[in-house]
Amino acid sequence: MRKPIRSTLEELISENKKELMSDPAAISKIEKKLDERKAKEVYVEELEDYKEKEMKYAK
């Protein structure tokens, strides 16, 4: 029996990139997730800023 051929991490990454680049639906899905994550980050930052301002006025 032969040993299975192992791929290096770099080979696996490049393979995944090639697959993603040929699949516009997957790219769209990833972009949507990134947009949602960024929107949440911005919302949390704004909320924290608002709370800090409230704390200053409460004193």
C-alpha positions as CSV (number, residue, x, y, z in Angstrom):
1,M,0.0,0.0,0.0
2,R,1.1,3.5,-0.8
3,K,1.2,6.3,1.7
4,P,-1.4,9.0,1.0
5,I,0.2,12.1,-0.5
6,R,0.0,15.0,2.0
7,S,-0.5,18.5,0.8
8,T,1.3,21.4,2.4
9,L,-0.7,24.2,4.0
10,E,0.3,26.6,1.2
11,E,-1.0,24.1,-1.4
12,L,-4.3,23.7,0.5
13,I,-4.7,27.5,0.8
14,S,-4.0,28.1,-2.9
15,E,-6.5,25.3,-3.8
16,N,-9.2,26.9,-1.6
17,K,-8.5,30.3,-3.2
18,K,-8.9,28.9,-6.6
19,E,-12.2,27.3,-5.7
20,L,-13.6,30.5,-4.1
21,M,-12.5,32.7,-7.0
22,S,-14.5,30.4,-9.4
23,D,-17.6,30.6,-7.2
24,P,-19.3,34.0,-7.2
25,A,-22.0,32.8,-4.8
26,A,-19.4,31.9,-2.2
27,I,-17.6,35.2,-2.6
28,S,-20.9,37.0,-2.1
29,K,-21.7,35.1,1.0
30,I,-18.3,35.9,2.5
31,E,-18.6,39.6,1.7
32,K,-22.1,39.7,3.3
33,K,-20.7,38.1,6.5
34,L,-17.8,40.6,6.6
35,D,-20.2,43.5,6.1
36,E,-22.4,42.2,9.0
37,R,-19.4,41.8,11.3
38,K,-18.1,45.3,10.5
39,A,-21.6,46.8,11.1
40,K,-21.7,45.1,14.5
41,E,-18.3,46.4,15.4
42,V,-19.3,49.9,14.5
43,Y,-22.6,49.6,16.5
44,V,-20.7,48.4,19.6
45,E,-18.2,51.2,19.3
46,E,-20.9,53.8,19.0
47,L,-22.8,52.3,22.0
48,E,-19.7,52.4,24.1
49,D,-19.0,56.0,23.2
50,Y,-22.6,56.9,24.1
51,K,-22.3,55.2,27.5
52,E,-19.1,57.0,28.2
53,K,-20.7,60.3,27.4
54,E,-23.7,59.4,29.7
55,M,-21.3,58.6,32.5
56,K,-19.6,62.0,32.2
57,Y,-22.9,63.9,32.4
58,A,-24.2,61.8,35.3
59,K,-21.4,63.0,37.6
